[in-house]
Amino acid sequence: MRKVLYILGQLSDREVEWLAANGTRRSIPKGQEIITMGQPLASIFFLLSGDMSVSADGIGEIARLKTGEIMGEMSMIDASPPSATVTALIDSKVLDISKQKLNEKMATDIEFSAHFYKAIAIFLSDRLRKTIKHLGYGVPVALDDEALQVDELDENVLDNVFLAGGRFDRMLKRLMGDE
C-alpha cells in the first residue's frame, strides 16, 4: 500500500492542495542520495515516481521505497538527523516540502497541524507494528471478532484510504501533468 495514503487520508482536500502548492517537484537522478544518514534534513519528501533504497551503515539495504512513500518524516517529528540514507535506484521524482514552510503552516493553522501529526502518528505506528512482526517479537494472541487481522487496516484509517487515493492521484496529475 502506498504510505502516502496514511498521510493524505487524514488531511482535507484543501490541506493536500496546500502541500502540492508549497512543495517543489524535484528530479532525482539514479544513484543520488536524497537523504544522508546523520546529516541534518531540511525537507520531507513524497516519492512521486521512481524507486529508492534505504540503507544504514553496518547493515546495508533495509528497505525499498516505491511511488507514494514518504521520506524524512521521522526527522520532522523529533528534529534528529536521519537514521538512514535514501538513494535513488532509478531516475525519480519527489515532492520536496520544506520543514520550515511546514512548521510555519502548522504554527498558524492548528487544524492542519492536528491532521498532519495524526497522519504521521498513524504512519509511524503502522511501520513499528510491521517492524515488530518482521523481527518476530511478541507472543501470538488468539484473535476474536474485534481483533485486527495481520495487515488489516484500522477502520478509522480504512475509511479514508479511498479518499486518500483520489487525493494522491490528483496531486500526481497536478505535479506531473506537464510531462
C-alpha positions in Angstrom: 0.0 0.0 0.0 1.2 3.5 -0.7 2.2 5.1 2.6 1.1 8.4 1.3 -2.5 7.2 1.8 -1.9 7.3 5.6 -1.0 11.0 5.3 -3.4 12.2 2.7 -6.3 10.2 4.3 -6.1 12.4 7.4 -5.8 15.7 5.5 -8.6 17.6 3.8 -8.6 18.4 0.1 -7.6 22.0 1.0 -4.6 20.8 3.1 -3.4 18.4 0.3 -3.7 21.3 -2.2 -1.5 23.4 0.2 1.2 20.6 0.2 1.2 20.5 -3.6 1.3 24.3 -3.9 4.0 24.8 -1.4 6.2 21.8 -2.3 8.8 21.7 -5.1 8.9 19.0 -7.6 12.5 17.7 -7.9 14.1 15.2 -10.2 16.5 12.9 -8.5 18.9 11.1 -10.9 19.8 7.4 -10.4 22.4 7.0 -7.7 21.9 10.3 -6.0 21.3 10.4 -2.2 18.3 12.4 -1.3 18.8 11.8 2.5 22.1 11.1 4.1 22.3 9.3 7.4 23.4 11.6 10.2 23.1 14.8 8.1 20.5 17.4 9.1 17.4 17.4 6.8 15.6 20.5 5.7 12.6 18.8 4.0 10.3 15.9 3.9 9.7 14.1 0.6 6.8 12.4 -1.1 8.0 9.9 -3.8 6.0 10.8 -6.9 7.7 8.3 -9.2 10.7 6.0 -9.1 12.4 3.7 -6.6 14.6 4.5 -3.7 16.8 2.3 -1.5 17.0 2.9 2.3 20.3 1.8 3.9 22.1 2.1 7.2 25.8 2.0 8.0 26.8 -1.5 9.1 23.5 -3.1 7.9 23.2 -2.3 4.2 19.8 -2.0 2.5 16.9 -2.2 4.9 14.0 -1.2 2.6 13.0 -0.2 -0.9 10.6 2.6 -1.5 8.2 3.0 -4.4 5.8 5.7 -5.6 3.7 7.0 -2.8 6.2 6.7 0.0 7.1 9.5 2.4 10.7 10.1 3.4 12.2 12.3 6.2 9.1 12.2 8.4 11.0 11.0 11.5 13.3 14.0 11.4 10.3 16.2 11.0 8.9 14.9 14.3 11.9 14.8 16.5 14.5 17.0 14.7 17.2 14.3 15.0 19.3 13.7 11.9 18.2 10.8 9.7 18.9 7.3 10.8 19.4 6.0 7.3 20.5 7.0 3.8 18.0 7.1 0.9 19.3 6.8 -2.6 17.5 6.8 -6.0 17.7 3.4 -7.6 16.3 4.8 -10.9 15.6 8.4 -12.1 12.9 9.5 -9.7 10.7 12.5 -8.9 9.8 13.8 -5.4 7.7 16.5 -3.9 10.1 18.3 -1.6 8.3 20.1 1.2 10.5 22.4 3.3 10.3 21.7 7.0 10.4 25.5 7.6 7.3 26.1 5.5 5.6 23.1 7.0 6.3 24.3 10.6 5.1 27.8 9.7 1.9 26.4 8.3 1.4 24.3 11.5 2.0 27.3 13.7 -0.7 29.3 12.0 -3.2 26.5 11.1 -4.0 24.4 14.2 -6.4 22.2 12.3 -3.8 21.4 9.6 -1.3 20.7 12.4 -3.6 18.3 14.2 -4.4 16.4 11.0 -0.7 16.3 9.9 0.5 15.0 13.3 -2.3 12.4 13.5 -1.4 11.2 10.0 2.3 10.9 10.9 1.4 9.0 14.1 -0.7 6.5 12.2 2.0 6.1 9.6 4.7 5.5 12.2 2.5 3.2 14.2 2.0 1.0 11.2 5.7 1.0 10.4 6.5 0.0 14.0 4.0 -2.8 14.0 5.4 -4.2 10.8 8.9 -4.0 12.2 8.0 -5.8 15.3 6.2 -8.5 13.3 9.3 -8.8 11.0 11.6 -9.2 13.9 9.4 -11.8 15.5 8.7 -10.0 18.7 5.6 -10.7 20.7 3.6 -13.7 21.6 0.8 -14.9 19.3 -2.6 -14.0 20.6 -5.9 -15.7 19.9 -8.0 -13.5 17.6 -11.5 -12.5 18.3 -14.0 -10.6 16.2 -12.7 -7.3 17.4 -9.0 -8.0 16.8 -7.2 -6.8 13.7 -6.1 -9.5 11.3 -2.4 -9.3 10.1 -2.0 -6.4 7.7 -5.6 -5.3 8.2 -6.1 -1.6 8.5 -7.8 0.0 11.4 -11.4 1.1 10.5 -10.6 4.7 11.0 -7.7 4.5 8.5 -9.6 2.4 6.1 -12.5 4.9 5.8 -10.0 7.5 4.5 -8.0 5.3 2.1 -10.4 5.7 -0.9 -10.3 9.5 -0.4 -6.6 9.5 0.0 -6.1 7.5 -3.2 -8.0 10.1 -5.1 -6.1 12.9 -3.5 -2.8 11.3 -4.3 -3.9 10.8 -7.9 -4.9 14.4 -8.2 -1.7 15.5 -6.7 0.3 13.4 -9.2 -1.7 14.8 -12.1 -1.1 18.4 -10.9 2.6 17.9 -10.3 3.4 15.6 -13.2 0.9 16.9 -15.7 3.4 18.8 -17.8 5.2 15.6 -18.9 
